[in-house]
Amino acid sequence: MPSTSVYFPESVLSGLDRVAEERGISRNRLIVKSCRWVVEERTRWPADLFSNDHLSQPDSQLLRDGHDSFLDAI
């Protein structure tokens, strides 16, 4: 099987290790399964799923503010 090198920030790497341990699989297996899901198994979302055309101006602003708060919390 071909291989590749990927460099992760320490926080991501420790998170991968934690999840792999919780699932009882290796870090490599977790990464392969995750990549496989992204490439092969996830369903595609409709192109207009995130369209905000139907929102009023106040609702659109509320959504933007919520997005900013969410990103700040992360």
Secondary structure by P-SEA (a helix, b strand, c coil): cbbbbbbbcaaaaaaaaaaaaaacccaaaaaaaaaaaaccccccccccccccccccaaaaaaaaaaaaaaaaac
